[in-house]
Amino acid sequence: MQRLRSLWISITMVLLSASTAFAAPDLSKVQNFATNVIQVLVTIAGLLAAGFFVMGGIGYITSSGNPENLDRSKKILIYSSIGLAVCIGALVLSGIVSDLASQSFK
């Protein structure tokens, strides 16, 4: 028990006596990484939205007056356009935040 206490005190003293080292923040790398990730995700979302637009359009055309298929196709088109608008909004918002961050940390 005494050894454990002395080990604990030694570790605490070493940690308390260590000098702090402040790294210079390189925010350009973080900014580039975040921008690239967001661009890839928006590209994937755009491709998925295009696929759902095609699927909804084909379903709309081939519904042949069936109200259930027509409503399902309309919902697919509406939800895919909402999702695409949200993704484009996220891209624009991330660009604004990125510009503000780069201007404030210069």
N, C-alpha and C positions, 0 to 999 in steps of 0.2 A: 504494500500500500504506500509506503514511504517512497519507493522508487517511482511509482506511478505519479505521485504528487510532485516529485522533483522533476520528472520528465515533463509534466504539464507546465510547471513553472518555467522550465528552460525553453519550451516551445513558445510560450507566451512572451517571454522576454525577447526572444529572437524576432518574433513578429512585431512587437512593439518598437524595437530598436531599428528596424529596417527603414531605410529612407524611401520615401515615395518617389516613383519615377513617373512623370507625366509624359505620355506619348503625344506627339503632335498629331492632331486629328487630320486624317486624310479623307475628307468627305467626298472627294471626287470619285474615289473607287466605290464607295457605298452608293453614291448617286448613280453611277453608271450601272452598277449591278441591279439596283432597284428598277431603273428605267428599262434595262434589257429584260428583266423578268416580267414586268408589266406589259411590255410590247409583245412578248411571246404569248402571254396569257390572252391578251386582246386579239392577237392573230388567231389563236385556237378558237376563241369564242366567236370570232367573225366567221371562221370556216364552219363551225357548228351551226351558227345562225343561218348561214347560206344553205346548209343542208336541210335545216328545218323549214326554211322558206320554200325550198323545192318540194319537200314532202307535203307541206301544207297546201301548196299550189296544186300539186297533182291530186291530192285528196279533194280539194275544192272543185277541180274540174271534173273528176270522175265520181263525184257524189251522186250524180243522176237524180237529183231531187230528194234524196234520202236526208231528212232533217238531222238525224243523229250524226251522220258522216259530215254533213255541211257544218254543223256546230263544232264538231271536233277539229275540222280543218281550220275554221275561223279562229278557234282558241290557239291552235298551233301557230298560226300566223301572228296573232296578237302577242302571245307570250314570247315568241322568238324576237319580235321587233322590240318589245320591252327589254328583254335581256341584252340585245345588241345596243340599245340606247344606254343602258346602265354601264356596259363595258366601255363604250365610247366616252361617257361621262367620267368614268374612272381614269381613263387615259388622259383626258383633258385636265382633270383635277390633279393627277400625279405630276403632270407637266407644270402646272401652276405652283404646286408645292416645291417641286425641284428647282424652279427658277427663284422662288422666294428664299429657299435655303441656300442656294449658291450665292445670291446677292447679300444675304445677311452674314455669311461666314467668310467673306472675302477679307 
